[in-house]
Amino acid sequence: MAAWTTGAGQAVIDCELYLPREWTDDRERCRAAHVPDTVGVQANPRLAEQMIERALLDFPERRVWVAANEIYGRDGAFRVWWEWMLLQCCSVHASGWPIASANCCHMR
């Protein structure tokens, strides 16, 4: 989920639904739930990348704050993507797997 937060309040601005392989392999089930045929199984970090990229269209300064758990910290491709995007961030994580970036501060 992606949210916009200011001193005046907050609002959800984007979301992606993780669908397990049992769903994406059952196209009839997906069609009954109005899931497009083009949607396949994707790891949570890939879904997060898509939401962050969409949010960045509205944030030209590229200042975002991301809260992530160990799923994202363990995903080397996500960490490489984050560095490649040159994002400023502050990550909160529950494990010893921080999203490492020279542009980040880390809190536990």
Beta strands, then each sheet from edge to edge (+ up, - down):
strand 1: 2-6
strand 2: 9-14
strand 3: 66-67
strand 4: 89-92
strand 5: 104-107
sheet 1: 1+ 2-
sheet 2: 3+ 4+ 5+
end
